Amino acid sequence: MKLLYLLDFEHFRQTGYSVTGMEYHAWKMGPVPTDLFEEWEALEPDLAAAIDIKPSASSTTCASVRCPNANSAPSTSPGASCASCRSWPRAFMTTCC
């Protein structure tokens, strides 16, 4: 969430508008978009199926578990991936459509 905060605040500083349009609240560890935090704590089934969240003592890691292109047909040949998957860093995705 810190990267989202940095993106939003820098864009707001430059343009007068945030990227997300979310409202931030001052919390102990820094500004937090509370609507996103509440969504994060109780994921809807579709989002829960699409991402893998791994909390640790000091941070939380989030990765996509499937292709970000929901309309993509599954790859038919071994090692092949759709154009969306090829453009995403492998660190953020575990499988292609």
PAROSE-957931 format. One record per residue: residue in three letters; y, z, x of N, C-alpha, C, CB in turn. Coordinates in steps of 0.02 Angstrom, whole numbers, plus 50000, padded with zeros to 5 digits. Glycine has a CB too. Layout:
N
ALAYZXYZXYZXYZX/...
This chain:
97
MET499415000050041500005000050000500635000050043500005006049953/LYS500555002250105501135002450148501384995450163500965006150214/LEU500924990650173501144983750186501494980850125500544979350204/LEU501264982650066501584980250005502294983150001501174982349943/TYR502354989450017503024992650019503484989150068502955000150037/LEU503234987850129503644984550179503854977550157503264984050246/LEU503394973850127503554967150101504094967650047502924963750072/ASP503974971949997504454972649942505144974849965504184977649891/PHE505174979850008505824982450028506204977650073505734989050064/GLU505854974150117506184969250160506434963350118505714966750216/HIS506024961050072506234955450029506834957549986505654953049984/PHE506814963849961507374966349921508004966749963507194973249892/ARG507934969050025508514969450070508834962650081508304972550137/GLN508404957450087508664950750101508914947050040508124946750134/THR508594948149982508744944049923509014947949863508144940449902/GLY508914954449863509104958349805508564958849752509724955449774/TYR507974955949766507404955949720506774957949757507314949049686/SER506344961849724505704963449755505204957849741505424970349729/VAL504684957449780504164952349770503744954149709503724951649833/THR503554960549702503094962649650503434964749585502684968249675/GLY504054966949589504384969449530504164976549511504264964849472/MET503754979649554503504986349540504034991649557502864987749580/GLU503984997249522504425002949534504085007749582504615006449467/TYR504425009749634504145014249685504395021349673504335011849756/HIS503975026149690504155033249686504045036349755503735036949632/ALA504475041149772504425044549837503865049749834505105047949856/TRP503345048549874502795053249880502775055849951502115049849861/LYS502365060849963502335064150028502225059250086501775069250028/MET501785054350078501625049650132502055043350131500895047750129/GLY502545043050086502985037250083503015034350013502765031950131/PRO503425029150003503505026049937502845023049911504035020549941/VAL502715024149847502095021649815502265018349749501585027449805/PRO502005012249736502075009249670501565012649624501975001449672/THR501795017149581501335021349542500885017349495501715026449503/ASP501135011849467500715007849422500115005049461501115002049392/LEU500225002649521499675000049562499215005649583499954996349624/PHE499485011449600499075017149621498615019149564499515023049642/GLU498875019349503498455021249445497915016049432498895022049382/GLU498075009649440497585004249433497045005049487497914997349438/TRP497245006649546496795007449604496305013149592497205008749668/GLU496535018549560496115024449547495595023249493496545030349529/ALA495725018749445495265017349390495245009749380495495020949323/LEU494865006349423494844999049422494524996349358494464996449482/GLU494804990949333494494987349278493864983949305494984982049246/PRO493364982649264492724979849288492804973349327492274978649230/ASP493254968849306493324962449341493594963449412493784957749302/LEU494074967949420494344969249486493834973049529495004973249481/ALA493484977749499492974981549536492424976949562492664986949491/ALA492264971649526491744966949548492004962349603491504962749489/ALA492654961649610492944956849657493134959949724493554953749627/ILE493224966549727493444969649789492994975449808494164971949784/ASP492984977149872492604982749898493114987549930492064980449950/ILE493154993549904493624998549929493235003949966494045001749870/LYS493445005150029493105010050072493615015150096492745006650132/PRO493645021050063494115026150087493845029650149494245031350031/SER494305031750191494125035850249494595041750252494155031650316/ALA494535045850302494955051850307495695050250312494745056050366/SER495865044750346496575043350358496845037250321496685042550430/SER496405032950294496645026950261496115024150213496835021550313/THR496275018750181495805015350136495795008050154496005016350062/THR495195005250159495114998150174494894994450111494604997050231/CYS495194988750099495024984650041494844977650064495604984449989/ALA494284974950039494074968250058493824964649996493524968450113/SER493924958149995493654954049941492904953249951494014947149938/VAL492514953949898491794953149904491564946349880491434958549865/ARG492024942349854491834935549834492434930949842491594935449760/CYS492304924749833492814919549841493434921049799492524912649824/PRO494024920349827494634921449787494764915949736495224922049834/ASN494404910449742494494904749697493974905249641494434898049734/ALA494144908349585493664909549531493414903049500493994913749477/ASN493784897649506493574891249476493134887149522494174887349456/SER493004889549581492624885849630491884885749614492734888649700/ALA491564880049625490834879649616490504882749677490604872249606/PRO489914885849667489574888849725489404883649778488934892249702/SER489414885749840489234881349896488494879749892489414884649964/THR488314873449905487614871449900487264870949967487564864849865/SER487634870150021487304869650086487434875950127487564863450124/PRO486934877850168487014884050207487624883750252486384885150249/GLY488004889150253488594889550296489204886050268488434886650362/ALA489134882550212489714879050183490124884050144489484873150137/SER490754882450136491184886650096491724882350065491494892450137/CYS492014884750011492544880949978493184881150020492674883649906/ALA493664877150002494294876750040494654883550040494754871350011/SER494634887149984494954893649982494644898450032494914896549911/CYS493984898450035493634903050080493784901350153492884902950068/ARG493824894950168493964893050238494664895150259493884885450246/SER495124895850212495804897750229495894905350234496294894950178/TRP495424909250208495474916550211495144919150274495154919750148/PRO495434924150306495104927150365494444930350343495564932450398/ARG493924929450383493264932250367493284939850360492764930250421/ALA493754943150392493794950350387493934952650316494324953050434/PHE494214948250275494414950150208493924947850154495094947550193/MET493364944850173492914942250123492204942550149493094935050103/THR491734944650107491044945350130490604939450109490744951650104/THR490764936050054490374930250033490824924950004489844932349982/CYS490584918750006490944913249975490664912149905490884906650017/CYS491084909349863490894907849794490174905949789491324902449765/
